[in-house]
Amino acid sequence: MTNNNIVWHDQSLTKEERRKKNGHHSAVLWFTGLSGSGKSTVANAAARRLFDQNVSTYVLDGDNVRHGLNKDLGFSDEARKENIRRIGEVAKLFVDGGQLVFTAFISPFREDRDTVRALLNADEFIEVFVECPIEKCEERDPKGLYKKARAGEIPEFTGISSPYEAPETPELVVNTDTYSVDECVDQIVEYLKQKNML
């Protein structure tokens, strides 16, 4: 739905000015993977390490966002799409603000991730596939969700009763079954350096 009475208002500060002041590029690092794969853990660790190096960072976490901005959404396919759409718009604002924003969402559908990618410039969306076998994720089960899903207590649970579409060509793959959190962060930081984003 569009409203012809709403007009975009340009700000007095540009994205480029904010980037120059911050001393680094701004972009979204979009972490995607199964529940329990380590998305939030790795995203937070990477954000902390970069923050300690004077990089302006912020983490948008799936559970945290559902406590506020998206508390009205359930977990149907349509609700999941809207959840990701809203996060994409918020992440775009952070990029405009000159920050590196880390998003930690299962975001199970490729189409939805591609929709967010389309909101941003080519060098502003970095898809990070947090790869981990479902058996390992289920073994970890930090929130007890797989157990509940197996018992039928959680309908439409990604990887069990709802599909997860892994990225086909992500910018970065970190495997939390093979590498430690610190090693995964090393890979992320090295990628950003290679792309001259830091």
BAMIRO-964401 format. One record per residue (C-alpha): y, x, z; residue number from 1. Coordinates in nm, 3 decimals. Each point is the difference from the previous one (the first is absolute). Layout:
BEGIN
{rec {Y, X, Z}, NUM},
...
END
This chain:
BEGIN
{rec {0.000, 0.000, 0.000}, 1},
{rec {0.339, 0.142, -0.096}, 2},
{rec {0.343, -0.095, 0.125}, 3},
{rec {0.288, 0.056, -0.241}, 4},
{rec {0.244, 0.013, 0.292}, 5},
{rec {-0.156, 0.321, 0.136}, 6},
{rec {0.144, 0.317, -0.153}, 7},
{rec {-0.116, 0.358, 0.064}, 8},
{rec {0.265, 0.194, 0.191}, 9},
{rec {0.013, 0.374, -0.066}, 10},
{rec {0.039, 0.218, 0.308}, 11},
{rec {0.265, 0.267, 0.045}, 12},
{rec {-0.272, 0.260, 0.064}, 13},
{rec {-0.256, 0.086, -0.266}, 14},
{rec {-0.362, 0.095, 0.040}, 15},
{rec {0.081, 0.340, -0.146}, 16},
{rec {0.273, 0.059, 0.260}, 17},
{rec {-0.239, -0.089, 0.281}, 18},
{rec {-0.266, 0.231, -0.142}, 19},
{rec {0.248, 0.285, -0.026}, 20},
{rec {0.110, -0.044, 0.361}, 21},
{rec {-0.362, -0.022, 0.121}, 22},
{rec {-0.096, 0.305, -0.204}, 23},
{rec {-0.312, -0.157, -0.153}, 24},
{rec {-0.125, -0.256, -0.250}, 25},
{rec {-0.074, -0.357, 0.109}, 26},
{rec {-0.320, -0.179, -0.092}, 27},
{rec {-0.279, -0.229, 0.119}, 28},
{rec {-0.331, 0.157, 0.095}, 29},
{rec {-0.224, -0.305, -0.032}, 30},
{rec {-0.316, 0.056, 0.205}, 31},
{rec {-0.284, -0.229, -0.103}, 32},
{rec {-0.360, -0.012, 0.118}, 33},
{rec {-0.251, -0.196, 0.200}, 34},
{rec {0.055, -0.104, 0.360}, 35},
{rec {-0.091, 0.297, 0.217}, 36},
{rec {0.046, 0.256, -0.279}, 37},
{rec {0.286, 0.168, 0.186}, 38},
{rec {0.306, -0.127, -0.191}, 39},
{rec {0.223, -0.051, 0.304}, 40},
{rec {-0.122, 0.315, 0.172}, 41},
{rec {0.066, 0.225, -0.299}, 42},
{rec {0.327, -0.173, -0.094}, 43},
{rec {0.137, 0.037, 0.352}, 44},
{rec {-0.113, 0.362, 0.025}, 45},
{rec {0.164, 0.084, -0.334}, 46},
{rec {0.321, -0.181, 0.095}, 47},
{rec {0.010, 0.186, 0.334}, 48},
{rec {-0.055, 0.341, -0.158}, 49},
{rec {0.272, -0.057, -0.257}, 50},
{rec {0.237, -0.147, 0.258}, 51},
{rec {-0.045, 0.316, 0.204}, 52},
{rec {0.112, 0.187, -0.313}, 53},
{rec {0.321, -0.209, -0.017}, 54},
{rec {-0.126, -0.240, -0.267}, 55},
{rec {0.112, -0.361, 0.043}, 56},
{rec {-0.320, -0.208, 0.023}, 57},
{rec {-0.116, -0.346, 0.103}, 58},
{rec {-0.345, -0.162, 0.020}, 59},
{rec {-0.056, -0.363, -0.093}, 60},
{rec {-0.334, -0.092, 0.158}, 61},
{rec {-0.205, -0.303, -0.101}, 62},
{rec {-0.058, -0.139, 0.349}, 63},
{rec {0.355, 0.068, 0.115}, 64},
{rec {0.154, -0.181, -0.296}, 65},
{rec {-0.220, -0.302, 0.067}, 66},
{rec {0.150, -0.022, 0.350}, 67},
{rec {0.343, -0.074, -0.148}, 68},
{rec {0.098, -0.013, -0.367}, 69},
{rec {-0.336, -0.138, -0.115}, 70},
{rec {-0.119, -0.187, 0.310}, 71},
{rec {-0.001, -0.322, -0.204}, 72},
{rec {-0.268, 0.131, -0.238}, 73},
{rec {-0.377, -0.036, 0.025}, 74},
{rec {-0.267, 0.195, -0.186}, 75},
{rec {-0.076, -0.212, -0.306}, 76},
{rec {0.036, 0.178, -0.335}, 77},
{rec {0.340, -0.164, -0.052}, 78},
{rec {0.120, 0.094, 0.350}, 79},
{rec {-0.113, 0.358, -0.054}, 80},
{rec {0.194, 0.012, -0.328}, 81},
{rec {0.314, -0.126, 0.172}, 82},
{rec {-0.050, 0.246, 0.286}, 83},
{rec {-0.003, 0.291, -0.245}, 84},
{rec {0.289, -0.140, -0.204}, 85},
{rec {0.222, -0.017, 0.308}, 86},
{rec {-0.101, 0.349, 0.112}, 87},
{rec {0.078, 0.132, -0.346}, 88},
{rec {0.351, -0.144, 0.016}, 89},
{rec {0.057, 0.145, 0.348}, 90},
{rec {-0.136, 0.339, -0.108}, 91},
{rec {0.238, -0.003, -0.297}, 92},
{rec {0.291, -0.039, 0.244}, 93},
{rec {-0.117, 0.306, 0.192}, 94},
{rec {-0.017, 0.198, -0.324}, 95},
{rec {0.352, -0.113, -0.082}, 96},
{rec {0.097, 0.118, 0.350}, 97},
{rec {-0.119, 0.351, -0.088}, 98},
{rec {-0.315, 0.008, 0.214}, 99},
{rec {-0.365, 0.080, -0.052}, 100},
{rec {-0.174, -0.321, 0.104}, 101},
{rec {-0.372, -0.006, 0.075}, 102},
{rec {-0.179, -0.332, -0.033}, 103},
{rec {-0.342, -0.049, 0.157}, 104},
{rec {-0.153, -0.319, -0.140}, 105},
{rec {-0.348, -0.076, -0.126}, 106},
{rec {0.172, -0.158, -0.304}, 107},
{rec {-0.338, -0.078, -0.156}, 108},
{rec {0.113, -0.112, -0.346}, 109},
{rec {0.109, 0.242, -0.275}, 110},
{rec {0.227, -0.262, -0.154}, 111},
{rec {0.202, -0.028, 0.322}, 112},
{rec {0.036, 0.377, 0.035}, 113},
{rec {0.108, 0.018, -0.365}, 114},
{rec {0.259, -0.271, 0.068}, 115},
{rec {0.155, 0.219, 0.269}, 116},
{rec {-0.017, 0.306, -0.226}, 117},
{rec {0.198, -0.196, -0.261}, 118},
{rec {0.283, -0.057, 0.250}, 119},
{rec {0.069, 0.372, 0.019}, 120},
{rec {0.077, 0.293, -0.228}, 121},
{rec {-0.295, 0.206, -0.122}, 122},
{rec {0.060, 0.278, 0.255}, 123},
{rec {0.048, -0.239, 0.292}, 124},
{rec {-0.350, -0.143, 0.042}, 125},
{rec {-0.283, 0.223, 0.116}, 126},
{rec {-0.332, -0.180, 0.038}, 127},
{rec {-0.212, 0.173, 0.265}, 128},
{rec {-0.362, -0.111, -0.001}, 129},
{rec {-0.145, 0.055, 0.346}, 130},
{rec {-0.360, 0.036, -0.106}, 131},
{rec {-0.277, -0.058, 0.253}, 132},
{rec {-0.345, -0.157, -0.042}, 133},
{rec {-0.019, -0.351, 0.141}, 134},
{rec {-0.291, 0.110, 0.217}, 135},
{rec {0.226, 0.254, 0.171}, 136},
{rec {0.285, -0.252, 0.033}, 137},
{rec {-0.241, -0.246, 0.156}, 138},
{rec {-0.135, 0.268, 0.232}, 139},
{rec {0.355, 0.076, 0.117}, 140},
{rec {0.107, -0.367, 0.015}, 141},
{rec {0.298, 0.081, 0.228}, 142},
{rec {0.104, -0.366, 0.031}, 143},
{rec {-0.349, -0.154, 0.007}, 144},
{rec {0.077, -0.187, -0.322}, 145},
{rec {-0.313, 0.087, -0.196}, 146},
{rec {-0.217, -0.122, 0.285}, 147},
{rec {0.189, -0.330, 0.005}, 148},
{rec {-0.014, -0.026, -0.381}, 149},
{rec {-0.376, 0.059, 0.000}, 150},
{rec {-0.031, -0.275, 0.262}, 151},
{rec {0.195, -0.238, -0.222}, 152},
{rec {0.295, -0.013, 0.239}, 153},
{rec {0.247, 0.141, -0.256}, 154},
{rec {-0.009, -0.168, -0.341}, 155},
{rec {0.127, 0.183, -0.310}, 156},
{rec {-0.036, 0.346, 0.153}, 157},
{rec {0.058, 0.282, -0.249}, 158},
{rec {-0.315, 0.194, -0.082}, 159},
{rec {-0.230, -0.263, 0.150}, 160},
{rec {0.089, -0.347, -0.127}, 161},
{rec {0.307, 0.086, -0.209}, 162},
{rec {0.021, 0.272, -0.267}, 163},
{rec {0.182, 0.332, 0.014}, 164},
{rec {0.113, 0.142, -0.333}, 165},
{rec {0.029, 0.376, 0.035}, 166},
{rec {0.282, 0.171, -0.194}, 167},
{rec {-0.105, 0.124, -0.343}, 168},
{rec {0.268, 0.271, -0.039}, 169},
{rec {0.171, 0.061, 0.335}, 170},
{rec {0.249, 0.281, 0.030}, 171},
{rec {-0.193, 0.133, 0.297}, 172},
{rec {-0.344, -0.045, 0.161}, 173},
{rec {-0.064, 0.105, 0.358}, 174},
{rec {-0.354, -0.029, 0.130}, 175},
{rec {-0.006, -0.060, 0.375}, 176},
{rec {-0.379, 0.027, 0.013}, 177},
{rec {0.014, 0.360, -0.127}, 178},
{rec {0.335, 0.124, 0.130}, 179},
{rec {0.176, -0.014, 0.337}, 180},
{rec {0.328, -0.187, 0.044}, 181},
{rec {0.192, 0.331, -0.003}, 182},
{rec {-0.173, 0.107, -0.320}, 183},
{rec {0.087, -0.333, -0.164}, 184},
{rec {0.361, 0.046, 0.107}, 185},
{rec {-0.005, 0.352, -0.147}, 186},
{rec {-0.104, -0.150, -0.335}, 187},
{rec {0.281, -0.258, 0.012}, 188},
{rec {0.269, 0.251, 0.092}, 189},
{rec {-0.121, 0.241, -0.268}, 190},
{rec {0.013, -0.280, -0.261}, 191},
{rec {0.360, -0.083, 0.097}, 192},
{rec {0.097, 0.367, -0.022}, 193},
{rec {-0.162, 0.037, -0.342}, 194},
{rec {0.200, -0.300, -0.121}, 195},
{rec {0.323, 0.148, 0.140}, 196},
{rec {0.050, -0.296, 0.231}, 197},
{rec {0.062, 0.209, 0.309}, 198},
END
